[in-house]
């Protein structure tokens, strides 16, 4: 066709172009006669409108940045857009409201902006404006205004969706609002043609778990699955990790919950079974925790050191020491490396059985195996040694701690000093109490009483006076035992003084 266009006569081309021009002119003349203005291209109109809105928005931002605290942003918004002969956009109102929320002194202007949008403007207000305000009211502890804002959205020509509903539900749950109010909001939202989605269920389940209502959260999980939504593994793990004590579960048992989750299609992971074990240990059910561990191995899961530590602690808390010994041996046979928690738990079990020689031997094995004992390890052994009256071994352990620059706690200081007092080692108890005070700890009144009583029996009154001055400095009130010891010491001292005077007088009379 392009080849044949070369051979079209020139007068035919001119005739064609002139005909087109004349037809366009007739259309334009017809438009002018009817409307008295030139027709504009729709694209050009949209371009001009966008440009003017951008310029007006820029003027609004600059004016808002330079405003004084008493200036009303609504007047600045209207003036900025009137200067360019255009109407304010929803984004302009959104910017204005966001600016007002950042300063508590301007919060009182927010209702005026909202009333202007409702009564003057005629655009459909975007939902993101209301989600922003709902979150603002919730974060500012004005939750009742957040609820009111949600239900008045239709008055602003905005159809609320599950997005704004989720925002409100999240605010109510975050502020620990009464769950009955949350239920009322969900019921009323149905009249706004809003139906909950999977995200709504997740918000409610997490809120119930946070307030210790994991059994109710599980019921809601079943309702979510029955409603056709996807089963979320993270939600299942959260429920298992926050199950309350049996007395608060209304007869719901955690293993039964796990089996129900299996029926819903959930495959528990090792962390979930660890949470079940932790639940049993917390409730002093060590044998049940051991059963869960055995089921893990039967199902092909390899328990880690954390699982063994939990079960070992549960068995020791329940007093099942023989089972704890077998489990500790099993951990070593499987090639798992005991960590500091393993040793602390096992040594605690040995101390509870008064097997102090084995506990001390285990303390030495820890260092040989490259696991350095920590403060809790030494404190457990020291407390058990003092309780058993093995003060000489306690002194050896204390010496090891000082060589490693490990600091005693106030509790352990008190136990050691009281053990020394019971064994009559007054000098060492006196020196250790001084060390305790230098380290910044305040001995209990019972510790002072025991040491003062022992010093008075030994006639060391200068040390007693020094201890009394320390008690005054530390605001420690002497106990009854200290007072009785001081009274007896003074009485005996007075009696000795009288005897000395009488002896002296008789000797002088004889001469």
Order of alpha helices (4+ residues) and beta strands (2+ residues): alpha-alpha-alpha-alpha-alpha-alpha-alpha-alpha-alpha-alpha-alpha-alpha-alpha-alpha-alpha-alpha-alpha-alpha-alpha-alpha-alpha-alpha-alpha-alpha-alpha-alpha-alpha
